[in-house]
Amino acid sequence: MPQTKNWSLQGDYFETCNCKTACPCVWLQPPSEGDCKLLVAWHIDQGHLDGQSLDGLNVALACYAPGLMIDGGWQAALYVDERASDSQFDAIVQIFSGQRGGHPAVLTSFVGEMLGVKKVKIDYQGQGVSRQLTIPGIAQAEIESIAGISGGPATINNPPLCVVTSHPSIVSRSKHYRYQDYDKDWTFSERNGYFSAFTYTP
């Protein structure tokens, strides 16, 4: 059984993929192009595991799903902020690999192959309607929210599949998205994105 006690994370997150806006995968429908090429990033404002502070660190995950996401079989690669100490790195890997339960364990239950875990420089920028991620030599992404008909951002709340359950997702569109690592080489623009605050607990 997973060890679940004494951890929590909260902060800001965003994702972008190759689906058309808005991504049908959250409604358990097939990806727009038949497969999903997903990049997710988190900035931890406040977090801890067993007394180890994780405040201010960034995390990213690249996922490839060969078909309907709910069917699993994902390939995934995890990236941890190079500023993390060895103990912080271990804590983040435990949480985001699902070993400590909570929603990360739900997400990793769909992963069939872990391509690897790397400690890298991660620049996460979030301001107003846009979110940006840069991992030098690996990933660059920027998304911008879409306005709703009654003003403010368009949102999706409580879909059957999502990265964050604690907050409504703000529907966005990518300005650019590039990922190149392992055997993957993806470049997209004007595709789906979501962002929101997030809270993960056991």
DOBADREN-720394 format. One record per atom (N, C-alpha, C): atom name; residue in three letters; residue number from 1; y negated, x, z. Coordinates in nm, 3 decimals. Layout:
   mimi   kollum   kenu     north      east        up
     CA      Ala    NUM         Y         X         Z
...
***
This chain:
   mimi   kollum   kenu     north      east        up
      N      Met      1     0.121     0.085     0.000
     CA      Met      1     0.000     0.000     0.000
      C      Met      1    -0.124     0.087     0.000
      N      Pro      2    -0.230     0.049    -0.072
     CA      Pro      2    -0.353     0.129    -0.074
      C      Pro      2    -0.418     0.135     0.063
      N      Gln      3    -0.477     0.250     0.094
     CA      Gln      3    -0.559     0.261     0.213
      C      Gln      3    -0.695     0.198     0.180
      N      Thr      4    -0.738     0.103     0.262
     CA      Thr      4    -0.857     0.028     0.224
      C      Thr      4    -0.971     0.039     0.323
      N      Lys      5    -0.949     0.098     0.440
     CA      Lys      5    -1.048     0.088     0.545
      C      Lys      5    -1.170     0.178     0.522
      N      Asn      6    -1.281     0.134     0.575
     CA      Asn      6    -1.400     0.217     0.597
      C      Asn      6    -1.457     0.281     0.471
      N      Trp      7    -1.490     0.198     0.374
     CA      Trp      7    -1.570     0.250     0.263
      C      Trp      7    -1.655     0.138     0.206
      N      Ser      8    -1.764     0.174     0.144
     CA      Ser      8    -1.847     0.079     0.070
      C      Ser      8    -1.937     0.156    -0.024
      N      Leu      9    -1.975     0.090    -0.133
     CA      Leu      9    -2.067     0.146    -0.231
      C      Leu      9    -2.165     0.038    -0.273
      N      Gln     10    -2.290     0.076    -0.292
     CA      Gln     10    -2.385    -0.015    -0.354
      C      Gln     10    -2.485     0.065    -0.434
      N      Gly     11    -2.535     0.004    -0.541
     CA      Gly     11    -2.628     0.074    -0.626
      C      Gly     11    -2.653    -0.002    -0.755
      N      Asp     12    -2.660     0.071    -0.866
     CA      Asp     12    -2.693     0.016    -0.997
      C      Asp     12    -2.586     0.060    -1.095
      N      Tyr     13    -2.552    -0.028    -1.189
     CA      Tyr     13    -2.449     0.007    -1.287
      C      Tyr     13    -2.490    -0.046    -1.425
      N      Phe     14    -2.432     0.016    -1.530
     CA      Phe     14    -2.440    -0.045    -1.662
      C      Phe     14    -2.318    -0.007    -1.743
      N      Glu     15    -2.295    -0.085    -1.848
     CA      Glu     15    -2.185    -0.057    -1.939
      C      Glu     15    -2.229    -0.088    -2.081
      N      Thr     16    -2.160    -0.027    -2.176
     CA      Thr     16    -2.179    -0.060    -2.316
      C      Thr     16    -2.048    -0.036    -2.388
      N      Cys     17    -2.027    -0.111    -2.497
     CA      Cys     17    -1.900    -0.101    -2.569
      C      Cys     17    -1.926    -0.128    -2.717
      N      Asn     18    -1.819    -0.135    -2.795
     CA      Asn     18    -1.832    -0.155    -2.938
      C      Asn     18    -1.831    -0.301    -2.979
      N      Cys     19    -1.819    -0.393    -2.881
     CA      Cys     19    -1.818    -0.535    -2.914
      C      Cys     19    -1.957    -0.584    -2.954
      N      Lys     20    -1.959    -0.694    -3.028
     CA      Lys     20    -2.085    -0.761    -3.055
      C      Lys     20    -2.137    -0.824    -2.926
      N      Thr     21    -2.267    -0.847    -2.920
     CA      Thr     21    -2.326    -0.912    -2.803
      C      Thr     21    -2.302    -1.063    -2.810
      N      Ala     22    -2.260    -1.128    -2.699
     CA      Ala     22    -2.214    -1.067    -2.577
      C      Ala     22    -2.062    -1.052    -2.586
      N      Cys     23    -2.013    -0.947    -2.526
     CA      Cys     23    -1.873    -0.908    -2.535
      C      Cys     23    -1.778    -1.023    -2.500
      N      Pro     24    -1.684    -1.057    -2.588
     CA      Pro     24    -1.590    -1.167    -2.560
      C      Pro     24    -1.482    -1.130    -2.460
      N      Cys     25    -1.467    -1.001    -2.429
     CA      Cys     25    -1.360    -0.958    -2.339
      C      Cys     25    -1.373    -1.019    -2.200
      N      Val     26    -1.498    -1.043    -2.155
     CA      Val     26    -1.517    -1.099    -2.021
      C      Val     26    -1.465    -1.242    -2.013
      N      Trp     27    -1.444    -1.307    -2.129
     CA      Trp     27    -1.389    -1.443    -2.134
      C      Trp     27    -1.241    -1.441    -2.172
      N      Leu     28    -1.179    -1.322    -2.164
     CA      Leu     28    -1.037    -1.302    -2.193
      C      Leu     28    -1.003    -1.329    -2.339
      N      Gln     29    -1.103    -1.305    -2.425
     CA      Gln     29    -1.084    -1.317    -2.570
      C      Gln     29    -1.068    -1.178    -2.632
      N      Pro     30    -1.013    -1.168    -2.754
     CA      Pro     30    -0.995    -1.038    -2.817
      C      Pro     30    -1.130    -0.968    -2.841
      N      Pro     31    -1.132    -0.835    -2.831
     CA      Pro     31    -1.254    -0.760    -2.863
      C      Pro     31    -1.301    -0.789    -3.005
      N      Ser     32    -1.432    -0.777    -3.028
     CA      Ser     32    -1.490    -0.810    -3.159
      C      Ser     32    -1.425    -0.734    -3.273
      N      Glu     33    -1.387    -0.608    -3.248
     CA      Glu     33    -1.330    -0.524    -3.353
      C      Glu     33    -1.181    -0.499    -3.333
      N      Gly     34    -1.119    -0.577    -3.244
     CA      Gly     34    -0.975    -0.564    -3.223
      C      Gly     34    -0.936    -0.470    -3.111
      N      Asp     35    -1.023    -0.372    -3.081
     CA      Asp     35    -1.001    -0.284    -2.966
      C      Asp     35    -1.133    -0.268    -2.892
      N      Cys     36    -1.128    -0.209    -2.773
     CA      Cys     36    -1.250    -0.191    -2.693
      C      Cys     36    -1.272    -0.045    -2.663
      N      Lys     37    -1.393     0.001    -2.689
     CA      Lys     37    -1.434     0.138    -2.661
      C      Lys     37    -1.551     0.129    -2.563
      N      Leu     38    -1.520     0.144    -2.436
     CA      Leu     38    -1.610     0.109    -2.326
      C      Leu     38    -1.658     0.232    -2.251
      N      Leu     39    -1.785     0.233    -2.216
     CA      Leu     39    -1.842     0.336    -2.130
      C      Leu     39    -1.915     0.266    -2.015
      N      Val     40    -1.880     0.303    -1.892
     CA      Val     40    -1.939     0.245    -1.773
      C      Val     40    -2.001     0.356    -1.689
      N      Ala     41    -2.117     0.328    -1.629
     CA      Ala     41    -2.182     0.427    -1.543
      C      Ala     41    -2.233     0.358    -1.416
      N      Trp     42    -2.224     0.430    -1.305
     CA      Trp     42    -2.272     0.381    -1.177
      C      Trp     42    -2.363     0.484    -1.112
      N      His     43    -2.472     0.438    -1.054
     CA      His     43    -2.554     0.521    -0.965
      C      His     43    -2.538     0.465    -0.825
      N      Ile     44    -2.489     0.546    -0.733
     CA      Ile     44    -2.464     0.503    -0.596
      C      Ile     44    -2.592     0.527    -0.515
      N      Asp     45    -2.657     0.418    -0.476
     CA      Asp     45    -2.773     0.432    -0.387
      C      Asp     45    -2.728     0.465    -0.245
      N      Gln     46    -2.632     0.387    -0.197
     CA      Gln     46    -2.576     0.408    -0.064
      C      Gln     46    -2.425     0.392    -0.071
      N      Gly     47    -2.353     0.486    -0.015
     CA      Gly     47    -2.208     0.475    -0.015
      C      Gly     47    -2.146     0.573     0.081
      N      His     48    -2.025     0.537     0.124
     CA      His     48    -1.953     0.628     0.214
      C      His     48    -1.803     0.597     0.207
      N      Leu     49    -1.724     0.696     0.243
     CA      Leu     49    -1.581     0.680     0.262
      C      Leu     49    -1.541     0.761     0.384
      N      Asp     50    -1.489     0.693     0.485
     CA      Asp     50    -1.445     0.760     0.607
      C      Asp     50    -1.551     0.856     0.663
      N      Gly     51    -1.677     0.809     0.661
     CA      Gly     51    -1.786     0.889     0.718
      C      Gly     51    -1.848     0.989     0.622
      N      Gln     52    -1.790     1.006     0.504
     CA      Gln     52    -1.845     1.097     0.403
      C      Gln     52    -1.949     1.024     0.320
      N      Ser     53    -2.076     1.068     0.326
     CA      Ser     53    -2.182     1.004     0.249
      C      Ser     53    -2.165     1.033     0.100
      N      Leu     54    -2.188     0.929     0.020
     CA      Leu     54    -2.185     0.940    -0.126
      C      Leu     54    -2.319     0.902    -0.187
      N      Asp     55    -2.423     0.897    -0.104
     CA      Asp     55    -2.555     0.853    -0.147
      C      Asp     55    -2.608     0.939    -0.262
      N      Gly     56    -2.663     0.873    -0.364
     CA      Gly     56    -2.734     0.943    -0.471
      C      Gly     56    -2.647     0.998    -0.582
      N      Leu     57    -2.516     0.982    -0.573
     CA      Leu     57    -2.427     1.040    -0.674
      C      Leu     57    -2.404     0.944    -0.790
      N      Asn     58    -2.368     0.999    -0.904
     CA      Asn     58    -2.341     0.922    -1.026
      C      Asn     58    -2.194     0.935    -1.065
      N      Val     59    -2.144     0.829    -1.129
     CA      Val     59    -2.005     0.824    -1.172
      C      Val     59    -2.002     0.757    -1.309
      N      Ala     60    -1.911     0.799    -1.395
     CA      Ala     60    -1.895     0.734    -1.525
      C      Ala     60    -1.746     0.722    -1.559
      N      Leu     61    -1.715     0.623    -1.641
     CA      Leu     61    -1.578     0.598    -1.682
      C      Leu     61    -1.578     0.558    -1.829
      N      Ala     62    -1.499     0.626    -1.909
     CA      Ala     62    -1.478     0.587    -2.048
      C      Ala     62    -1.339     0.525    -2.058
      N      Cys     63    -1.330     0.411    -2.127
     CA      Cys     63    -1.203     0.340    -2.140
      C      Cys     63    -1.179     0.301    -2.285
      N      Tyr     64    -1.054     0.312    -2.327
     CA      Tyr     64    -1.012     0.260    -2.456
      C      Tyr     64    -0.902     0.158    -2.432
      N      Ala     65    -0.923     0.035    -2.479
     CA      Ala     65    -0.821    -0.070    -2.470
      C      Ala     65    -0.775    -0.102    -2.612
      N      Pro     66    -0.645    -0.096    -2.639
     CA      Pro     66    -0.597    -0.112    -2.777
      C      Pro     66    -0.599    -0.254    -2.828
      N      Gly     67    -0.622    -0.351    -2.740
     CA      Gly     67    -0.624    -0.491    -2.782
      C      Gly     67    -0.691    -0.575    -2.675
      N      Leu     68    -0.633    -0.690    -2.647
     CA      Leu     68    -0.685    -0.778    -2.544
      C      Leu     68    -0.690    -0.702    -2.411
      N      Met     69    -0.807    -0.693    -2.350
     CA      Met     69    -0.822    -0.607    -2.233
      C      Met     69    -0.734    -0.650    -2.116
      N      Ile     70    -0.716    -0.779    -2.100
     CA      Ile     70    -0.637    -0.830    -1.989
      C      Ile     70    -0.490    -0.790    -2.002
      N      Asp     71    -0.447    -0.749    -2.122
     CA      Asp     71    -0.309    -0.706    -2.143
      C      Asp     71    -0.284    -0.564    -2.094
      N      Gly     72    -0.391    -0.492    -2.058
     CA      Gly     72    -0.375    -0.357    -2.002
      C      Gly     72    -0.350    -0.253    -2.109
      N      Gly     73    -0.285    -0.144    -2.066
     CA      Gly     73    -0.260    -0.033    -2.158
      C      Gly     73    -0.383     0.050    -2.188
      N      Trp     74    -0.484     0.044    -2.099
     CA      Trp     74    -0.607     0.120    -2.123
      C      Trp     74    -0.582     0.269    -2.108
      N      Gln     75    -0.653     0.347    -2.185
     CA      Gln     75    -0.671     0.490    -2.159
      C      Gln     75    -0.807     0.507    -2.091
      N      Ala     76    -0.815     0.594    -1.991
     CA      Ala     76    -0.940     0.607    -1.917
      C      Ala     76    -0.966     0.753    -1.881
      N      Ala     77    -1.094     0.787    -1.876
     CA      Ala     77    -1.138     0.920    -1.834
      C      Ala     77    -1.251     0.901    -1.732
      N      Leu     78    -1.238     0.967    -1.619
     CA      Leu     78    -1.335     0.954    -1.510
      C      Leu     78    -1.423     1.079    -1.503
      N      Tyr     79    -1.553     1.057    -1.482
     CA      Tyr     79    -1.649     1.166    -1.471
      C      Tyr     79    -1.725     1.152    -1.340
      N      Val     80    -1.732     1.262    -1.264
     CA      Val     80    -1.794     1.262    -1.132
      C      Val     80    -1.910     1.361    -1.132
      N      Asp     81    -2.018     1.322    -1.069
     CA      Asp     81    -2.140     1.401    -1.059
      C      Asp     81    -2.111     1.545    -1.013
      N      Glu     82    -2.162     1.643    -1.087
     CA      Glu     82    -2.139     1.783    -1.052
      C      Glu     82    -2.202     1.821    -0.918
      N      Arg     83    -2.296     1.739    -0.870
     CA      Arg     83    -2.360     1.767    -0.740
      C      Arg     83    -2.269     1.731    -0.623
      N      Ala     84    -2.160     1.663    -0.649
     CA      Ala     84    -2.069     1.623    -0.542
      C      Ala     84    -1.997     1.745    -0.484
      N      Ser     85    -1.989     1.750    -0.351
     CA      Ser     85    -1.908     1.852    -0.285
      C      Ser     85    -1.760     1.821    -0.310
      N      Asp     86    -1.673     1.911    -0.270
     CA      Asp     86    -1.530     1.887    -0.288
      C      Asp     86    -1.486     1.760    -0.217
      N      Ser     87    -1.536     1.738    -0.096
     CA      Ser     87    -1.496     1.619    -0.020
      C      Ser     87    -1.556     1.492    -0.082
      N      Gln     88    -1.678     1.500    -0.133
     CA      Gln     88    -1.737     1.385    -0.202
      C      Gln     88    -1.662     1.355    -0.332
      N      Phe     89    -1.628     1.459    -0.405
     CA      Phe     89    -1.549     1.442    -0.528
      C      Phe     89    -1.419     1.371    -0.497
      N      Asp     90    -1.349     1.415    -0.394
     CA      Asp     90    -1.222     1.354    -0.357
      C      Asp     90    -1.240     1.208    -0.318
      N      Ala     91    -1.348     1.178    -0.244
     CA      Ala     91    -1.375     1.040    -0.202
      C      Ala     91    -1.400     0.950    -0.323
      N      Ile     92    -1.481     0.997    -0.417
     CA      Ile     92    -1.511     0.918    -0.537
      C      Ile     92    -1.385     0.894    -0.620
      N      Val     93    -1.303     0.997    -0.635
     CA      Val     93    -1.179     0.981    -0.711
      C      Val     93    -1.087     0.880    -0.643
      N      Gln     94    -1.077     0.886    -0.511
     CA      Gln     94    -0.994     0.790    -0.438
      C      Gln     94    -1.041     0.646    -0.464
      N      Ile     95    -1.172     0.624    -0.455
     CA      Ile     95    -1.225     0.488    -0.473
      C      Ile     95    -1.210     0.441    -0.617
      N      Phe     96    -1.255     0.522    -0.712
     CA      Phe     96    -1.259     0.477    -0.852
      C      Phe     96    -1.124     0.483    -0.921
      N      Ser     97    -1.024     0.545    -0.858
     CA      Ser     97    -0.888     0.538    -0.911
      C      Ser     97    -0.810     0.422    -0.849
      N      Gly     98    -0.877     0.348    -0.759
     CA      Gly     98    -0.815     0.230    -0.702
      C      Gly     98    -0.731     0.254    -0.578
      N      Gln     99    -0.727     0.377    -0.529
     CA      Gln     99    -0.643     0.408    -0.413
      C      Gln     99    -0.690     0.339    -0.286
      N      Arg    100    -0.818     0.302    -0.279
     CA      Arg    100    -0.873     0.242    -0.159
      C      Arg    100    -0.894     0.091    -0.173
      N      Gly    101    -0.839     0.030    -0.276
     CA      Gly    101    -0.846    -0.114    -0.290
      C      Gly    101    -0.980    -0.162    -0.343
      N      Gly    102    -1.009    -0.289    -0.319
     CA      Gly    102    -1.132    -0.349    -0.368
      C      Gly    102    -1.129    -0.370    -0.519
      N      His    103    -1.247    -0.403    -0.577
     CA      His    103    -1.252    -0.432    -0.721
      C      His    103    -1.215    -0.311    -0.808
      N      Pro    104    -1.247    -0.186    -0.767
     CA      Pro    104    -1.199    -0.073    -0.849
      C      Pro    104    -1.048    -0.073    -0.868
      N      Ala    105    -0.973    -0.119    -0.768
     CA      Ala    105    -0.827    -0.126    -0.782
      C      Ala    105    -0.786    -0.232    -0.884
      N      Val    106    -0.863    -0.341    -0.891
     CA      Val    106    -0.837    -0.444    -0.992
      C      Val    106    -0.856    -0.385    -1.132
      N      Leu    107    -0.967    -0.312    -1.152
     CA      Leu    107    -0.995    -0.253    -1.283
      C      Leu    107    -0.890    -0.150    -1.322
      N      Thr    108    -0.853    -0.062    -1.228
     CA      Thr    108    -0.758     0.045    -1.263
      C      Thr    108    -0.616    -0.008    -1.281
      N      Ser    109    -0.592    -0.131    -1.239
     CA      Ser    109    -0.459    -0.189    -1.261
      C      Ser    109    -0.431    -0.209    -1.410
      N      Phe    110    -0.536    -0.209    -1.491
     CA      Phe    110    -0.520    -0.224    -1.637
      C      Phe    110    -0.500    -0.090    -1.708
      N      Val    111    -0.519     0.020    -1.636
     CA      Val    111    -0.511     0.153    -1.697
      C      Val    111    -0.366     0.198    -1.708
      N      Gly    112    -0.325     0.231    -1.828
     CA      Gly    112    -0.190     0.280    -1.850
      C      Gly    112    -0.182     0.431    -1.855
      N      Glu    113    -0.293     0.497    -1.894
     CA      Glu    113    -0.294     0.643    -1.906
      C      Glu    113    -0.429     0.697    -1.861
      N      Met    114    -0.426     0.785    -1.763
     CA      Met    114    -0.548     0.853    -1.720
      C      Met    114    -0.560     0.983    -1.798
      N      Leu    115    -0.662     0.992    -1.882
     CA      Leu    115    -0.679     1.110    -1.967
      C      Leu    115    -0.723     1.231    -1.887
      N      Gly    116    -0.798     1.208    -1.779
     CA      Gly    116    -0.842     1.319    -1.697
      C      Gly    116    -0.958     1.281    -1.607
      N      Val    117    -0.989     1.372    -1.516
     CA      Val    117    -1.103     1.358    -1.425
      C      Val    117    -1.182     1.487    -1.432
      N      Lys    118    -1.313     1.477    -1.456
     CA      Lys    118    -1.397     1.596    -1.468
      C      Lys    118    -1.520     1.584    -1.380
      N      Lys    119    -1.563     1.698    -1.326
     CA      Lys    119    -1.692     1.706    -1.257
      C      Lys    119    -1.794     1.758    -1.358
      N      Val    120    -1.898     1.679    -1.385
     CA      Val    120    -1.993     1.711    -1.492
      C      Val    120    -2.136     1.675    -1.448
      N      Lys    121    -2.232     1.723    -1.522
     CA      Lys    121    -2.370     1.682    -1.502
      C      Lys    121    -2.387     1.541    -1.556
      N      Ile    122    -2.434     1.449    -1.472
     CA      Ile    122    -2.455     1.310    -1.512
      C      Ile    122    -2.599     1.271    -1.480
      N      Asp    123    -2.674     1.236    -1.584
     CA      Asp    123    -2.811     1.188    -1.566
      C      Asp    123    -2.811     1.037    -1.588
      N      Tyr    124    -2.843     0.962    -1.483
     CA      Tyr    124    -2.847     0.816    -1.488
      C      Tyr    124    -2.990     0.772    -1.466
      N      Gln    125    -3.043     0.694    -1.559
     CA      Gln    125    -3.180     0.645    -1.549
      C      Gln    125    -3.179     0.493    -1.559
      N      Gly    126    -3.242     0.427    -1.462
     CA      Gly    126    -3.253     0.282    -1.465
      C      Gly    126    -3.392     0.238    -1.428
      N      Gln    127    -3.460     0.172    -1.520
     CA      Gln    127    -3.595     0.125    -1.493
      C      Gln    127    -3.623     0.001    -1.576
      N      Gly    128    -3.668    -0.105    -1.509
     CA      Gly    128    -3.704    -0.226    -1.579
      C      Gly    128    -3.589    -0.283    -1.660
      N      Val    129    -3.611    -0.301    -1.790
     CA      Val    129    -3.513    -0.368    -1.877
      C      Val    129    -3.414    -0.270    -1.941
      N      Ser    130    -3.424    -0.141    -1.911
     CA      Ser    130    -3.338    -0.044    -1.979
      C      Ser    130    -3.256     0.038    -1.880
      N      Arg    131    -3.143     0.088    -1.930
     CA      Arg    131    -3.056     0.179    -1.856
      C      Arg    131    -3.013     0.289    -1.952
      N      Gln    132    -3.004     0.413    -1.901
     CA      Gln    132    -2.967     0.527    -1.984
      C      Gln    132    -2.870     0.617    -1.910
      N      Leu    133    -2.780     0.678    -1.985
     CA      Leu    133    -2.685     0.775    -1.931
      C      Leu    133    -2.677     0.894    -2.026
      N      Thr    134    -2.676     1.013    -1.968
     CA      Thr    134    -2.648     1.134    -2.046
      C      Thr    134    -2.549     1.220    -1.970
      N      Ile    135    -2.440     1.255    -2.037
     CA      Ile    135    -2.348     1.359    -1.991
      C      Ile    135    -2.347     1.463    -2.101
      N      Pro    136    -2.413     1.578    -2.082
     CA      Pro    136    -2.431     1.673    -2.192
      C      Pro    136    -2.299     1.707    -2.262
      N      Gly    137    -2.301     1.694    -2.394
     CA      Gly    137    -2.186     1.726    -2.476
      C      Gly    137    -2.076     1.623    -2.477
      N      Ile    138    -2.094     1.516    -2.397
     CA      Ile    138    -1.988     1.415    -2.386
      C      Ile    138    -2.037     1.274    -2.418
      N      Ala    139    -2.145     1.231    -2.355
     CA      Ala    139    -2.188     1.092    -2.371
      C      Ala    139    -2.339     1.079    -2.365
      N      Gln    140    -2.391     0.990    -2.449
     CA      Gln    140    -2.530     0.949    -2.445
      C      Gln    140    -2.533     0.799    -2.473
      N      Ala    141    -2.601     0.724    -2.388
     CA      Ala    141    -2.607     0.579    -2.408
      C      Ala    141    -2.738     0.525    -2.353
      N      Glu    142    -2.791     0.425    -2.422
     CA      Glu    142    -2.909     0.354    -2.373
      C      Glu    142    -2.896     0.208    -2.413
      N      Ile    143    -2.921     0.119    -2.317
     CA      Ile    143    -2.917    -0.024    -2.344
      C      Ile    143    -3.047    -0.089    -2.296
      N      Glu    144    -3.076    -0.206    -2.349
     CA      Glu    144    -3.196    -0.280    -2.311
      C      Glu    144    -3.161    -0.428    -2.303
      N      Ser    145    -3.210    -0.494    -2.198
     CA      Ser    145    -3.172    -0.633    -2.173
      C      Ser    145    -3.229    -0.727    -2.279
      N      Ile    146    -3.164    -0.842    -2.291
     CA      Ile    146    -3.205    -0.948    -2.383
      C      Ile    146    -3.270    -1.059    -2.301
      N      Ala    147    -3.387    -1.106    -2.346
     CA      Ala    147    -3.459    -1.210    -2.273
      C      Ala    147    -3.392    -1.346    -2.291
      N      Gly    148    -3.390    -1.425    -2.183
     CA      Gly    148    -3.337    -1.560    -2.188
      C      Gly    148    -3.440    -1.659    -2.240
      N      Ile    149    -3.395    -1.777    -2.277
     CA      Ile    149    -3.482    -1.876    -2.339
      C      Ile    149    -3.589    -1.927    -2.243
      N      Ser    150    -3.561    -1.927    -2.114
     CA      Ser    150    -3.659    -1.977    -2.016
      C      Ser    150    -3.735    -1.865    -1.947
      N      Gly    151    -3.728    -1.744    -2.003
     CA      Gly    151    -3.796    -1.630    -1.943
      C      Gly    151    -3.701    -1.550    -1.857
      N      Gly    152    -3.734    -1.423    -1.835
     CA      Gly    152    -3.645    -1.336    -1.759
      C      Gly    152    -3.524    -1.298    -1.840
      N      Pro    153    -3.438    -1.215    -1.784
     CA      Pro    153    -3.322    -1.168    -1.859
      C      Pro    153    -3.213    -1.274    -1.871
      N      Ala    154    -3.138    -1.268    -1.979
     CA      Ala    154    -3.019    -1.353    -1.996
      C      Ala    154    -2.908    -1.296    -1.908
      N      Thr    155    -2.834    -1.383    -1.840
     CA      Thr    155    -2.731    -1.338    -1.747
      C      Thr    155    -2.599    -1.413    -1.767
      N      Ile    156    -2.492    -1.349    -1.722
     CA      Ile    156    -2.359    -1.410    -1.714
      C      Ile    156    -2.313    -1.398    -1.570
      N      Asn    157    -2.265    -1.509    -1.514
     CA      Asn    157    -2.222    -1.509    -1.375
      C      Asn    157    -2.076    -1.553    -1.365
      N      Asn    158    -1.998    -1.478    -1.288
     CA      Asn    158    -1.861    -1.514    -1.253
      C      Asn    158    -1.768    -1.534    -1.373
      N      Pro    159    -1.768    -1.441    -1.471
     CA      Pro    159    -1.668    -1.451    -1.577
      C      Pro    159    -1.530    -1.412    -1.523
      N      Pro    160    -1.423    -1.442    -1.597
     CA      Pro    160    -1.290    -1.409    -1.547
      C      Pro    160    -1.256    -1.261    -1.545
      N      Leu    161    -1.329    -1.179    -1.621
     CA      Leu    161    -1.306    -1.034    -1.620
      C      Leu    161    -1.442    -0.964    -1.626
      N      Cys    162    -1.466    -0.872    -1.533
     CA      Cys    162    -1.594    -0.799    -1.534
      C      Cys    162    -1.582    -0.674    -1.448
      N      Val    163    -1.675    -0.582    -1.467
     CA      Val    163    -1.679    -0.458    -1.390
      C      Val    163    -1.738    -0.480    -1.252
      N      Val    164    -1.832    -0.573    -1.242
     CA      Val    164    -1.899    -0.602    -1.115
      C      Val    164    -1.888    -0.751    -1.086
      N      Thr    165    -1.837    -0.785    -0.968
     CA      Thr    165    -1.824    -0.924    -0.927
      C      Thr    165    -1.935    -0.969    -0.832
      N      Ser    166    -2.008    -0.873    -0.777
     CA      Ser    166    -2.104    -0.905    -0.669
      C      Ser    166    -2.237    -0.958    -0.719
      N      His    167    -2.271    -0.935    -0.845
     CA      His    167    -2.401    -0.973    -0.901
      C      His    167    -2.382    -1.026    -1.044
      N      Pro    168    -2.467    -1.118    -1.089
     CA      Pro    168    -2.463    -1.160    -1.229
      C      Pro    168    -2.492    -1.041    -1.322
      N      Ser    169    -2.427    -1.041    -1.438
     CA      Ser    169    -2.449    -0.936    -1.537
      C      Ser    169    -2.568    -0.972    -1.625
      N      Ile    170    -2.658    -0.877    -1.643
     CA      Ile    170    -2.770    -0.894    -1.734
      C      Ile    170    -2.724    -0.853    -1.874
      N      Val    171    -2.731    -0.948    -1.967
     CA      Val    171    -2.682    -0.925    -2.103
      C      Val    171    -2.780    -0.834    -2.178
      N      Ser    172    -2.726    -0.733    -2.242
     CA      Ser    172    -2.808    -0.630    -2.305
      C      Ser    172    -2.751    -0.592    -2.441
      N      Arg    173    -2.828    -0.509    -2.511
     CA      Arg    173    -2.785    -0.456    -2.640
      C      Arg    173    -2.811    -0.306    -2.640
      N      Ser    174    -2.719    -0.232    -2.700
     CA      Ser    174    -2.735    -0.086    -2.700
      C      Ser    174    -2.837    -0.042    -2.804
      N      Lys    175    -2.920     0.055    -2.767
     CA      Lys    175    -3.006     0.122    -2.864
      C      Lys    175    -2.927     0.235    -2.930
      N      His    176    -2.844     0.301    -2.853
     CA      His    176    -2.747     0.396    -2.908
      C      His    176    -2.637     0.418    -2.805
      N      Tyr    177    -2.520     0.461    -2.855
     CA      Tyr    177    -2.404     0.486    -2.770
      C      Tyr    177    -2.318     0.589    -2.841
      N      Arg    178    -2.299     0.703    -2.778
     CA      Arg    178    -2.215     0.810    -2.835
      C      Arg    178    -2.124     0.864    -2.727
      N      Tyr    179    -1.997     0.875    -2.757
     CA      Tyr    179    -1.901     0.934    -2.664
      C      Tyr    179    -1.807     1.024    -2.743
      N      Gln    180    -1.787     1.145    -2.696
     CA      Gln    180    -1.697     1.238    -2.763
      C      Gln    180    -1.629     1.326    -2.658
      N      Asp    181    -1.502     1.297    -2.634
     CA      Asp    181    -1.423     1.376    -2.541
      C      Asp    181    -1.277     1.340    -2.563
      N      Tyr    182    -1.188     1.430    -2.517
     CA      Tyr    182    -1.045     1.413    -2.540
      C      Tyr    182    -1.024     1.391    -2.691
      N      Asp    183    -0.956     1.286    -2.731
     CA      Asp    183    -0.937     1.263    -2.876
      C      Asp    183    -1.029     1.153    -2.927
      N      Lys    184    -1.135     1.120    -2.850
     CA      Lys    184    -1.224     1.009    -2.887
      C      Lys    184    -1.354     1.062    -2.948
      N      Asp    185    -1.406     0.988    -3.044
     CA      Asp    185    -1.536     1.020    -3.104
      C      Asp    185    -1.597     0.888    -3.151
      N      Trp    186    -1.683     0.833    -3.067
     CA      Trp    186    -1.738     0.699    -3.090
      C      Trp    186    -1.889     0.705    -3.104
      N      Thr    187    -1.943     0.636    -3.202
     CA      Thr    187    -2.087     0.623    -3.218
      C      Thr    187    -2.120     0.480    -3.258
      N      Phe    188    -2.207     0.414    -3.181
     CA      Phe    188    -2.245     0.276    -3.207
      C      Phe    188    -2.392     0.255    -3.174
      N      Ser    189    -2.449     0.150    -3.231
     CA      Ser    189    -2.581     0.101    -3.189
      C      Ser    189    -2.583    -0.049    -3.212
      N      Glu    190    -2.677    -0.114    -3.145
     CA      Glu    190    -2.691    -0.260    -3.157
      C      Glu    190    -2.562    -0.334    -3.120
      N      Arg    191    -2.496    -0.285    -3.014
     CA      Arg    191    -2.374    -0.349    -2.966
      C      Arg    191    -2.395    -0.398    -2.822
      N      Asn    192    -2.287    -0.445    -2.763
     CA      Asn    192    -2.298    -0.511    -2.633
      C      Asn    192    -2.331    -0.415    -2.518
      N      Gly    193    -2.402    -0.469    -2.419
     CA      Gly    193    -2.424    -0.398    -2.294
      C      Gly    193    -2.442    -0.498    -2.181
      N      Tyr    194    -2.413    -0.453    -2.059
     CA      Tyr    194    -2.442    -0.530    -1.937
      C      Tyr    194    -2.496    -0.434    -1.834
      N      Phe    195    -2.582    -0.485    -1.743
     CA      Phe    195    -2.616    -0.405    -1.626
      C      Phe    195    -2.650    -0.497    -1.510
      N      Ser    196    -2.646    -0.442    -1.389
     CA      Ser    196    -2.681    -0.516    -1.269
      C      Ser    196    -2.676    -0.421    -1.150
      N      Ala    197    -2.719    -0.471    -1.036
     CA      Ala    197    -2.685    -0.407    -0.911
      C      Ala    197    -2.535    -0.424    -0.887
      N      Phe    198    -2.477    -0.347    -0.797
     CA      Phe    198    -2.336    -0.368    -0.763
      C      Phe    198    -2.311    -0.338    -0.616
      N      Thr    199    -2.211    -0.404    -0.562
     CA      Thr    199    -2.159    -0.376    -0.431
      C      Thr    199    -2.007    -0.377    -0.440
      N      Tyr    200    -1.945    -0.267    -0.399
     CA      Tyr    200    -1.799    -0.261    -0.389
      C      Tyr    200    -1.761    -0.238    -0.244
      N      Thr    201    -1.664    -0.313    -0.197
     CA      Thr    201    -1.607    -0.294    -0.063
      C      Thr    201    -1.456    -0.318    -0.075
      N      Pro    202    -1.380    -0.282     0.028
     CA      Pro    202    -1.235    -0.305     0.023
      C      Pro    202    -1.202    -0.451     0.003
***
